[in-house]
Amino acid sequence: MTIHPGRHSAPTLLFVSRGILASREGLVDQWAEWIRERQSGSRQTVEPTELRRTLCLIVSLLAHMTGSLRRDTRETWYSATEMYGRIAEARGLSAGEVVDELQHLRELLIVEVGDLIVAMPARQQLPAVLRLNRVCDTGVSNAVVGYTDALVAKMFSRDGVPVPTADSLKELLAQVNSLESELKSLDGRA
């Protein structure tokens, strides 16, 4: 695999990317809390720490997708968001609920980086918002694809009875490790 140098990005996009990275912990905490509140009373199939790792991975990759390494990050972003959909299926969510979870991340981003975007010159605000929305939209689409693929595979493997298996959940969580390694590589190049 050839490693290409990052493409130069507009300073405003780098500004937004750095803003997301600086706010990552707060974004992840708020997102995890919102998910936890929605799941209260239901059976948890994924440990809160594992879910938090996944959320942190998603937010970190989202930040790279708005910056200079967006082309290099694209495949990892697709894999991570598709995996998120698979994990959502294993958690027993509906397709609409996985969309809601990722849409909530978009809402958190609007609040968190909204001030950064408003502080930009007017002609740079719209491109920054469009880029952020495009990245969020691809994340939602890929999560739904992952969710649907996991649901169909489970239905075929269990004679139509969708029951999460510990092995499939362990495999999904092992993917988080692999994607985190790719993220570290991207972080080193950023």
N, CA and C atoms as a LAMMPS dump frame, in Angstrom:
ITEM: TIMESTEP
0
ITEM: NUMBER OF ATOMS
570
ITEM: BOX BOUNDS ff ff ff
-5.0000000000000000e+02 5.0000000000000000e+02
-5.0000000000000000e+02 5.0000000000000000e+02
-5.0000000000000000e+02 5.0000000000000000e+02
ITEM: ATOMS id mol type element x y z
1 1 1 N 0.846 -1.172 0
2 1 2 C 0 0 0
3 1 3 C 0.89 1.234 0
4 2 1 N 0.653 2.12 -0.899
5 2 2 C 1.402 3.358 -0.989
6 2 3 C 0.775 4.391 -0.068
7 3 1 N 1.608 5.036 0.723
8 3 2 C 1.113 6.082 1.609
9 3 3 C 1.35 7.413 0.924
10 4 1 N 0.257 8.082 0.627
11 4 2 C 0.324 9.374 -0.036
12 4 3 C 0.357 10.475 1.017
13 5 1 N 1.062 11.539 0.736
14 5 2 C 1.016 12.66 1.677
15 5 3 C -0.391 13.229 1.694
16 6 1 N -0.8 13.751 2.818
17 6 2 C -2.129 14.329 2.927
18 6 3 C -2.313 15.487 1.961
19 7 1 N -3.495 15.593 1.414
20 7 2 C -3.811 16.684 0.503
21 7 3 C -4.042 17.936 1.331
22 8 1 N -3.588 19.048 0.829
23 8 2 C -3.792 20.301 1.54
24 8 3 C -5.283 20.597 1.626
25 9 1 N -5.728 20.962 2.806
26 9 2 C -7.117 21.32 3.019
27 9 3 C -7.208 22.8 3.305
28 10 1 N -8.381 23.309 3.078
29 10 2 C -8.618 24.703 3.418
30 10 3 C -8.382 24.87 4.915
31 11 1 N -7.783 25.973 5.317
32 11 2 C -7.53 26.198 6.746
33 11 3 C -8.796 26.089 7.602
34 12 1 N -9.935 26.434 7.012
35 12 2 C -11.176 26.352 7.793
36 12 3 C -11.536 24.911 8.112
37 13 1 N -11.291 24.005 7.171
38 13 2 C -11.596 22.595 7.429
39 13 3 C -10.647 22.027 8.478
40 14 1 N -9.396 22.43 8.421
41 14 2 C -8.45 22.003 9.446
42 14 3 C -8.866 22.545 10.808
43 15 1 N -9.378 23.752 10.823
44 15 2 C -9.852 24.392 12.04
45 15 3 C -11.015 23.587 12.637
46 16 1 N -11.951 23.182 11.79
47 16 2 C -13.087 22.378 12.24
48 16 3 C -12.605 21.012 12.732
49 17 1 N -11.694 20.393 11.988
50 17 2 C -11.148 19.097 12.371
51 17 3 C -10.481 19.164 13.743
52 18 1 N -9.667 20.184 13.949
53 18 2 C -9.005 20.347 15.251
54 18 3 C -10.019 20.627 16.352
55 19 1 N -11.071 21.366 16.029
56 19 2 C -12.121 21.637 17.002
57 19 3 C -12.835 20.369 17.443
58 20 1 N -13.085 19.473 16.489
59 20 2 C -13.727 18.198 16.821
60 20 3 C -12.798 17.361 17.694
61 21 1 N -11.519 17.292 17.315
62 21 2 C -10.566 16.519 18.114
63 21 3 C -10.424 17.089 19.52
64 22 1 N -10.412 18.411 19.651
65 22 2 C -10.294 19.037 20.97
66 22 3 C -11.527 18.767 21.823
67 23 1 N -12.673 18.589 21.19
68 23 2 C -13.928 18.365 21.909
69 23 3 C -14.299 16.892 22.006
70 24 1 N -13.428 16.022 21.509
71 24 2 C -13.757 14.593 21.395
72 24 3 C -14.262 13.974 22.689
73 25 1 N -13.546 14.163 23.784
74 25 2 C -13.947 13.519 25.039
75 25 3 C -15.341 13.965 25.48
76 26 1 N -15.59 15.266 25.385
77 26 2 C -16.904 15.779 25.762
78 26 3 C -18 15.264 24.848
79 27 1 N -17.718 15.236 23.543
80 27 2 C -18.69 14.705 22.586
81 27 3 C -19.006 13.245 22.884
82 28 1 N -17.967 12.453 23.109
83 28 2 C -18.152 11.027 23.375
84 28 3 C -18.92 10.83 24.684
85 29 1 N -18.58 11.599 25.716
86 29 2 C -19.295 11.481 26.996
87 29 3 C -20.781 11.78 26.83
88 30 1 N -21.087 12.87 26.122
89 30 2 C -22.494 13.243 25.927
90 30 3 C -23.231 12.212 25.081
91 31 1 N -22.571 11.726 24.049
92 31 2 C -23.186 10.737 23.162
93 31 3 C -23.425 9.426 23.911
94 32 1 N -22.43 8.975 24.664
95 32 2 C -22.568 7.733 25.43
96 32 3 C -23.676 7.853 26.479
97 33 1 N -23.756 8.99 27.131
98 33 2 C -24.801 9.21 28.134
99 33 3 C -26.183 9.179 27.491
100 34 1 N -26.32 9.799 26.346
101 34 2 C -27.594 9.807 25.633
102 34 3 C -28.002 8.377 25.252
103 35 1 N -27.05 7.597 24.774
104 35 2 C -27.328 6.201 24.408
105 35 3 C -27.69 5.392 25.654
106 36 1 N -26.941 5.612 26.735
107 36 2 C -27.214 4.882 27.974
108 36 3 C -28.629 5.169 28.481
109 37 1 N -29.041 6.42 28.434
110 37 2 C -30.387 6.788 28.876
111 37 3 C -31.453 6.13 28.019
112 38 1 N -31.198 6.045 26.729
113 38 2 C -32.17 5.398 25.832
114 38 3 C -32.269 3.906 26.09
115 39 1 N -31.177 3.301 26.538
116 39 2 C -31.159 1.857 26.759
117 39 3 C -31.564 1.465 28.167
118 40 1 N -31.781 2.43 29.045
119 40 2 C -32.072 2.076 30.435
120 40 3 C -33.282 1.142 30.484
121 41 1 N -33.121 0.092 31.249
122 41 2 C -34.177 -0.9 31.383
123 41 3 C -34.093 -2.031 30.375
124 42 1 N -33.275 -1.896 29.362
125 42 2 C -33.143 -2.97 28.384
126 42 3 C -31.872 -3.765 28.663
127 43 1 N -31.836 -4.937 28.108
128 43 2 C -30.69 -5.825 28.273
129 43 3 C -29.504 -5.259 27.503
130 44 1 N -28.358 -5.142 28.183
131 44 2 C -27.155 -4.636 27.526
132 44 3 C -26.33 -5.801 27.011
133 45 1 N -26.04 -5.767 25.714
134 45 2 C -25.22 -6.816 25.119
135 45 3 C -23.779 -6.361 24.93
136 46 1 N -23.561 -5.056 24.967
137 46 2 C -22.224 -4.496 24.805
138 46 3 C -21.891 -3.721 26.075
139 47 1 N -20.73 -4.018 26.619
140 47 2 C -20.293 -3.308 27.823
141 47 3 C -20.159 -1.814 27.531
142 48 1 N -20.508 -0.977 28.502
143 48 2 C -20.401 0.47 28.294
144 48 3 C -18.994 0.925 27.879
145 49 1 N -17.959 0.277 28.413
146 49 2 C -16.594 0.683 28.039
147 49 3 C -16.304 0.353 26.571
148 50 1 N -16.807 -0.781 26.104
149 50 2 C -16.604 -1.159 24.696
150 50 3 C -17.387 -0.228 23.771
151 51 1 N -18.605 0.121 24.18
152 51 2 C -19.395 1.043 23.382
153 51 3 C -18.709 2.409 23.332
154 52 1 N -18.18 2.854 24.453
155 52 2 C -17.492 4.146 24.503
156 52 3 C -16.263 4.149 23.585
157 53 1 N -15.509 3.049 23.576
158 53 2 C -14.36 2.948 22.667
159 53 3 C -14.806 3.108 21.223
160 54 1 N -15.91 2.476 20.89
161 54 2 C -16.426 2.559 19.522
162 54 3 C -16.852 3.983 19.194
163 55 1 N -17.516 4.649 20.129
164 55 2 C -17.946 6.028 19.913
165 55 3 C -16.74 6.948 19.746
166 56 1 N -15.716 6.73 20.537
167 56 2 C -14.498 7.537 20.447
168 56 3 C -13.831 7.328 19.086
169 57 1 N -13.816 6.111 18.618
170 57 2 C -13.265 5.8 17.297
171 57 3 C -14.031 6.552 16.21
172 58 1 N -15.36 6.529 16.279
173 58 2 C -16.195 7.197 15.28
174 58 3 C -15.916 8.705 15.266
175 59 1 N -15.881 9.32 16.455
176 59 2 C -15.658 10.774 16.527
177 59 3 C -14.259 11.131 16.022
178 60 1 N -13.268 10.34 16.38
179 60 2 C -11.898 10.618 15.929
180 60 3 C -11.782 10.516 14.415
181 61 1 N -12.375 9.488 13.848
182 61 2 C -12.333 9.329 12.393
183 61 3 C -13.114 10.439 11.701
184 62 1 N -14.218 10.856 12.297
185 62 2 C -14.992 11.956 11.737
186 62 3 C -14.14 13.215 11.656
187 63 1 N -13.35 13.459 12.685
188 63 2 C -12.462 14.625 12.673
189 63 3 C -11.457 14.526 11.524
190 64 1 N -10.908 13.343 11.308
191 64 2 C -9.959 13.164 10.193
192 64 3 C -10.663 13.309 8.843
193 65 1 N -11.925 12.919 8.784
194 65 2 C -12.667 13.027 7.528
195 65 3 C -12.935 14.478 7.14
196 66 1 N -12.804 15.399 8.068
197 66 2 C -12.994 16.812 7.729
198 66 3 C -11.663 17.519 7.501
199 67 1 N -10.561 16.818 7.68
200 67 2 C -9.248 17.439 7.568
201 67 3 C -8.459 16.981 6.364
202 68 1 N -7.161 17.123 6.48
203 68 2 C -6.268 16.874 5.345
204 68 3 C -6.118 15.399 4.982
205 69 1 N -6.459 14.505 5.89
206 69 2 C -6.312 13.071 5.601
207 69 3 C -7.629 12.402 5.218
208 70 1 N -8.568 13.183 4.739
209 70 2 C -9.894 12.623 4.468
210 70 3 C -9.863 11.499 3.433
211 71 1 N -9.026 11.612 2.431
212 71 2 C -8.957 10.542 1.424
213 71 3 C -8.341 9.277 2.013
214 72 1 N -7.358 9.458 2.86
215 72 2 C -6.71 8.311 3.497
216 72 3 C -7.599 7.688 4.572
217 73 1 N -8.484 8.459 5.122
218 73 2 C -9.344 8.007 6.21
219 73 3 C -10.62 7.361 5.686
220 74 1 N -10.964 7.62 4.459
221 74 2 C -12.265 7.215 3.912
222 74 3 C -12.591 5.732 4.142
223 75 1 N -11.699 4.835 3.782
224 75 2 C -11.989 3.401 3.914
225 75 3 C -12.155 3 5.389
226 76 1 N -11.327 3.572 6.248
227 76 2 C -11.435 3.274 7.677
228 76 3 C -12.755 3.81 8.217
229 77 1 N -13.154 4.996 7.765
230 77 2 C -14.44 5.587 8.163
231 77 3 C -15.592 4.68 7.73
232 78 1 N -15.538 4.21 6.488
233 78 2 C -16.586 3.317 5.998
234 78 3 C -16.643 2.037 6.831
235 79 1 N -15.491 1.459 7.11
236 79 2 C -15.444 0.227 7.901
237 79 3 C -15.965 0.443 9.313
238 80 1 N -15.559 1.549 9.926
239 80 2 C -15.968 1.823 11.313
240 80 3 C -17.466 2.073 11.416
241 81 1 N -18.016 2.843 10.485
242 81 2 C -19.448 3.12 10.572
243 81 3 C -20.276 1.889 10.207
244 82 1 N -19.776 1.084 9.292
245 82 2 C -20.473 -0.169 8.987
246 82 3 C -20.434 -1.096 10.193
247 83 1 N -19.29 -1.163 10.858
248 83 2 C -19.173 -1.968 12.064
249 83 3 C -20.13 -1.444 13.148
250 84 1 N -20.271 -0.124 13.239
251 84 2 C -21.192 0.461 14.213
252 84 3 C -22.612 -0.045 13.967
253 85 1 N -23.003 -0.138 12.709
254 85 2 C -24.315 -0.682 12.377
255 85 3 C -24.446 -2.142 12.776
256 86 1 N -23.38 -2.909 12.59
257 86 2 C -23.4 -4.316 12.986
258 86 3 C -23.517 -4.453 14.51
259 87 1 N -22.805 -3.593 15.218
260 87 2 C -22.894 -3.612 16.679
261 87 3 C -24.3 -3.2 17.121
262 88 1 N -24.883 -2.231 16.448
263 88 2 C -26.25 -1.806 16.775
264 88 3 C -27.23 -2.954 16.6
265 89 1 N -27.038 -3.734 15.561
266 89 2 C -27.898 -4.905 15.359
267 89 3 C -27.7 -5.898 16.482
268 90 1 N -26.457 -6.13 16.893
269 90 2 C -26.172 -7.051 17.994
270 90 3 C -26.745 -6.534 19.31
271 91 1 N -26.857 -5.223 19.45
272 91 2 C -27.452 -4.625 20.646
273 91 3 C -28.965 -4.723 20.632
274 92 1 N -29.53 -5.182 19.531
275 92 2 C -30.976 -5.347 19.44
276 92 3 C -31.728 -4.103 19.008
277 93 1 N -31.016 -3.152 18.403
278 93 2 C -31.667 -1.93 17.942
279 93 3 C -32.371 -2.16 16.611
280 94 1 N -33.289 -1.272 16.299
281 94 2 C -33.896 -1.278 14.969
282 94 3 C -33.029 -0.416 14.054
283 95 1 N -33.269 -0.501 12.768
284 95 2 C -32.499 0.309 11.816
285 95 3 C -32.712 1.796 12.093
286 96 1 N -33.917 2.173 12.446
287 96 2 C -34.199 3.569 12.764
288 96 3 C -33.442 4.048 13.987
289 97 1 N -33.246 3.169 14.944
290 97 2 C -32.531 3.564 16.158
291 97 3 C -31.05 3.811 15.889
292 98 1 N -30.454 3.02 15
293 98 2 C -29.038 3.277 14.673
294 98 3 C -28.912 4.602 13.93
295 99 1 N -29.884 4.916 13.1
296 99 2 C -29.889 6.215 12.425
297 99 3 C -30.024 7.324 13.464
298 100 1 N -30.938 7.153 14.421
299 100 2 C -31.121 8.152 15.479
300 100 3 C -29.841 8.39 16.256
301 101 1 N -29.116 7.319 16.559
302 101 2 C -27.874 7.465 17.331
303 101 3 C -26.845 8.294 16.571
304 102 1 N -26.693 8.041 15.297
305 102 2 C -25.728 8.812 14.516
306 102 3 C -26.23 10.228 14.24
307 103 1 N -27.532 10.391 14.121
308 103 2 C -28.075 11.743 13.963
309 103 3 C -27.869 12.552 15.244
310 104 1 N -27.891 11.877 16.384
311 104 2 C -27.635 12.59 17.633
312 104 3 C -26.19 13.096 17.667
313 105 1 N -25.265 12.322 17.127
314 105 2 C -23.885 12.797 17.021
315 105 3 C -23.844 14.073 16.189
316 106 1 N -24.59 14.12 15.107
317 106 2 C -24.64 15.325 14.277
318 106 3 C -25.135 16.516 15.102
319 107 1 N -26.167 16.299 15.912
320 107 2 C -26.69 17.374 16.761
321 107 3 C -25.637 17.848 17.762
322 108 1 N -24.915 16.907 18.35
323 108 2 C -23.856 17.282 19.283
324 108 3 C -22.763 18.083 18.585
325 109 1 N -22.434 17.695 17.371
326 109 2 C -21.424 18.422 16.598
327 109 3 C -21.872 19.847 16.296
328 110 1 N -23.141 20.003 15.96
329 110 2 C -23.658 21.344 15.662
330 110 3 C -23.469 22.25 16.874
331 111 1 N -23.785 21.726 18.045
332 111 2 C -23.639 22.518 19.264
333 111 3 C -22.166 22.779 19.559
334 112 1 N -21.337 21.74 19.405
335 112 2 C -19.928 21.843 19.799
336 112 3 C -19.098 22.696 18.85
337 113 1 N -19.258 22.505 17.552
338 113 2 C -18.424 23.253 16.611
339 113 3 C -19.177 24.396 15.944
340 114 1 N -20.413 24.587 16.333
341 114 2 C -21.204 25.676 15.763
342 114 3 C -20.551 27.025 15.943
343 115 1 N -20.026 27.281 17.123
344 115 2 C -19.365 28.566 17.378
345 115 3 C -18.117 28.735 16.51
346 116 1 N -17.391 27.638 16.288
347 116 2 C -16.211 27.712 15.42
348 116 3 C -16.613 28.09 13.997
349 117 1 N -17.681 27.48 13.525
350 117 2 C -18.119 27.728 12.156
351 117 3 C -18.663 29.145 12.012
352 118 1 N -19.413 29.589 13.008
353 118 2 C -19.969 30.944 12.952
354 118 3 C -18.859 31.986 12.981
355 119 1 N -17.743 31.677 13.626
356 119 2 C -16.625 32.625 13.705
357 119 3 C -15.852 32.733 12.39
358 120 1 N -16.094 31.815 11.462
359 120 2 C -15.396 31.842 10.172
360 120 3 C -15.968 32.941 9.288
361 121 1 N -15.199 33.362 8.289
362 121 2 C -15.764 34.282 7.295
363 121 3 C -16.99 33.631 6.636
364 122 1 N -17.958 34.437 6.278
365 122 2 C -19.233 33.936 5.748
366 122 3 C -19.051 32.984 4.56
367 123 1 N -18.129 33.262 3.672
368 123 2 C -17.965 32.418 2.484
369 123 3 C -17.354 31.052 2.809
370 124 1 N -16.818 30.885 3.997
371 124 2 C -16.234 29.606 4.395
372 124 3 C -17.165 28.778 5.278
373 125 1 N -18.209 29.398 5.786
374 125 2 C -19.118 28.697 6.686
375 125 3 C -19.877 27.569 5.987
376 126 1 N -20.466 27.871 4.85
377 126 2 C -21.266 26.868 4.148
378 126 3 C -20.441 25.655 3.719
379 127 1 N -19.259 25.828 3.123
380 127 2 C -18.467 24.635 2.778
381 127 3 C -18.126 23.773 3.999
382 128 1 N -17.849 24.406 5.13
383 128 2 C -17.533 23.638 6.336
384 128 3 C -18.743 22.843 6.808
385 129 1 N -19.91 23.473 6.802
386 129 2 C -21.143 22.788 7.218
387 129 3 C -21.472 21.656 6.249
388 130 1 N -21.326 21.915 4.946
389 130 2 C -21.622 20.878 3.955
390 130 3 C -20.684 19.685 4.098
391 131 1 N -19.4 19.946 4.334
392 131 2 C -18.446 18.845 4.501
393 131 3 C -18.815 17.998 5.715
394 132 1 N -19.1 18.655 6.822
395 132 2 C -19.46 17.947 8.05
396 132 3 C -20.724 17.12 7.845
397 133 1 N -21.706 17.699 7.182
398 133 2 C -22.945 16.972 6.921
399 133 3 C -22.727 15.803 5.971
400 134 1 N -21.893 15.994 4.965
401 134 2 C -21.618 14.907 4.025
402 134 3 C -20.961 13.73 4.738
403 135 1 N -20.032 14.029 5.616
404 135 2 C -19.365 12.968 6.367
405 135 3 C -20.373 12.25 7.27
406 136 1 N -21.208 13.004 7.958
407 136 2 C -22.234 12.39 8.812
408 136 3 C -23.202 11.538 7.991
409 137 1 N -23.594 12.034 6.817
410 137 2 C -24.512 11.277 5.96
411 137 3 C -23.911 9.949 5.516
412 138 1 N -22.631 9.954 5.142
413 138 2 C -22.015 8.679 4.736
414 138 3 C -21.919 7.734 5.924
415 139 1 N -21.695 8.28 7.112
416 139 2 C -21.662 7.443 8.311
417 139 3 C -23 6.771 8.567
418 140 1 N -24.073 7.53 8.432
419 140 2 C -25.418 6.972 8.62
420 140 3 C -25.681 5.893 7.573
421 141 1 N -25.374 6.185 6.32
422 141 2 C -25.616 5.21 5.243
423 141 3 C -24.849 3.916 5.475
424 142 1 N -23.587 4.042 5.834
425 142 2 C -22.783 2.837 6.056
426 142 3 C -23.239 2.065 7.281
427 143 1 N -23.685 2.758 8.314
428 143 2 C -24.191 2.066 9.502
429 143 3 C -25.442 1.264 9.156
430 144 1 N -26.307 1.818 8.332
431 144 2 C -27.513 1.099 7.925
432 144 3 C -27.142 -0.115 7.076
433 145 1 N -26.149 0.034 6.211
434 145 2 C -25.684 -1.111 5.413
435 145 3 C -25.154 -2.207 6.346
436 146 1 N -24.312 -1.825 7.301
437 146 2 C -23.784 -2.805 8.246
438 146 3 C -24.877 -3.472 9.051
439 147 1 N -25.835 -2.683 9.501
440 147 2 C -26.966 -3.212 10.262
441 147 3 C -27.745 -4.229 9.432
442 148 1 N -28.065 -3.85 8.194
443 148 2 C -28.854 -4.725 7.321
444 148 3 C -28.095 -6.003 6.998
445 149 1 N -26.813 -5.879 6.678
446 149 2 C -26.003 -7.069 6.389
447 149 3 C -25.972 -8.017 7.58
448 150 1 N -25.794 -7.472 8.776
449 150 2 C -25.736 -8.301 9.976
450 150 3 C -27.076 -8.98 10.237
451 151 1 N -28.16 -8.265 10.039
452 151 2 C -29.488 -8.828 10.265
453 151 3 C -29.78 -9.953 9.287
454 152 1 N -29.477 -9.734 8.02
455 152 2 C -29.709 -10.77 7.005
456 152 3 C -28.839 -11.998 7.284
457 153 1 N -27.571 -11.786 7.604
458 153 2 C -26.673 -12.913 7.893
459 153 3 C -27.165 -13.709 9.1
460 154 1 N -27.617 -13.011 10.111
461 154 2 C -28.113 -13.691 11.307
462 154 3 C -29.374 -14.48 11.008
463 155 1 N -30.235 -13.923 10.204
464 155 2 C -31.476 -14.622 9.872
465 155 3 C -31.202 -15.901 9.095
466 156 1 N -30.249 -15.846 8.177
467 156 2 C -29.921 -17.047 7.422
468 156 3 C -29.213 -18.078 8.287
469 157 1 N -28.387 -17.626 9.221
470 157 2 C -27.63 -18.571 10.034
471 157 3 C -28.458 -19.164 11.17
472 158 1 N -29.537 -18.544 11.527
473 158 2 C -30.372 -19.009 12.641
474 158 3 C -31.78 -19.405 12.208
475 159 1 N -31.94 -19.812 10.988
476 159 2 C -33.251 -20.239 10.489
477 159 3 C -34.339 -19.214 10.754
478 160 1 N -34.007 -17.963 10.551
479 160 2 C -34.994 -16.911 10.681
480 160 3 C -35.203 -16.391 12.087
481 161 1 N -34.48 -16.92 13.068
482 161 2 C -34.621 -16.457 14.447
483 161 3 C -33.412 -15.599 14.786
484 162 1 N -33.558 -14.264 14.766
485 162 2 C -32.41 -13.401 15.032
486 162 3 C -32.025 -13.359 16.51
487 163 1 N -30.964 -14.068 16.849
488 163 2 C -30.463 -14.092 18.222
489 163 3 C -28.972 -13.77 18.177
490 164 1 N -28.523 -12.711 18.908
491 164 2 C -27.092 -12.398 18.87
492 164 3 C -26.269 -13.503 19.524
493 165 1 N -25.138 -13.795 18.937
494 165 2 C -24.255 -14.795 19.516
495 165 3 C -23.042 -14.101 20.105
496 166 1 N -22.496 -14.691 21.154
497 166 2 C -21.323 -14.107 21.807
498 166 3 C -20.144 -14.046 20.846
499 167 1 N -20.01 -15.074 20.002
500 167 2 C -18.898 -15.095 19.053
501 167 3 C -18.959 -13.931 18.081
502 168 1 N -20.137 -13.659 17.539
503 168 2 C -20.242 -12.579 16.565
504 168 3 C -19.978 -11.231 17.228
505 169 1 N -20.422 -11.061 18.458
506 169 2 C -20.183 -9.813 19.177
507 169 3 C -18.695 -9.65 19.491
508 170 1 N -18.036 -10.745 19.893
509 170 2 C -16.589 -10.69 20.15
510 170 3 C -15.825 -10.338 18.885
511 171 1 N -16.256 -10.901 17.759
512 171 2 C -15.603 -10.587 16.482
513 171 3 C -15.761 -9.111 16.141
514 172 1 N -16.954 -8.56 16.371
515 172 2 C -17.182 -7.144 16.095
516 172 3 C -16.308 -6.266 16.975
517 173 1 N -16.223 -6.611 18.25
518 173 2 C -15.408 -5.814 19.164
519 173 3 C -13.922 -5.966 18.854
520 174 1 N -13.527 -7.106 18.308
521 174 2 C -12.137 -7.269 17.88
522 174 3 C -11.824 -6.348 16.702
523 175 1 N -12.837 -6.06 15.886
524 175 2 C -12.647 -5.132 14.775
525 175 3 C -12.322 -3.734 15.285
526 176 1 N -12.843 -3.391 16.466
527 176 2 C -12.544 -2.081 17.046
528 176 3 C -11.036 -1.953 17.236
529 177 1 N -10.386 -3.015 17.724
530 177 2 C -8.928 -2.98 17.903
531 177 3 C -8.211 -2.706 16.59
532 178 1 N -8.628 -3.383 15.548
533 178 2 C -8.006 -3.209 14.242
534 178 3 C -8.214 -1.781 13.732
535 179 1 N -9.407 -1.269 13.869
536 179 2 C -9.693 0.087 13.407
537 179 3 C -8.973 1.131 14.251
538 180 1 N -8.81 0.863 15.544
539 180 2 C -8.046 1.776 16.394
540 180 3 C -6.583 1.831 15.954
541 181 1 N -6.049 0.691 15.499
542 181 2 C -4.676 0.678 14.985
543 181 3 C -4.558 1.546 13.74
544 182 1 N -5.548 1.453 12.861
545 182 2 C -5.549 2.297 11.667
546 182 3 C -5.658 3.768 12.059
547 183 1 N -6.47 4.058 13.081
548 183 2 C -6.618 5.432 13.553
549 183 3 C -5.297 5.97 14.096
550 184 1 N -4.553 5.135 14.842
551 184 2 C -3.267 5.568 15.366
552 184 3 C -2.304 5.918 14.236
553 185 1 N -2.354 5.137 13.177
554 185 2 C -1.524 5.43 12.016
555 185 3 C -1.9 6.781 11.407
556 186 1 N -3.187 7.035 11.313
557 186 2 C -3.657 8.315 10.782
558 186 3 C -3.283 9.46 11.724
559 187 1 N -3.421 9.236 13.018
560 187 2 C -3.064 10.267 13.998
561 187 3 C -1.577 10.633 13.872
562 188 1 N -0.758 9.633 13.623
563 188 2 C 0.671 9.873 13.485
564 188 3 C 1.015 10.699 12.252
565 189 1 N 0.205 10.6 11.235
566 189 2 C 0.45 11.341 9.99
567 189 3 C -0.201 12.713 9.991
568 190 1 N -1.152 12.933 10.901
569 190 2 C -1.901 14.217 10.902
570 190 3 C -1.034 15.366 11.343
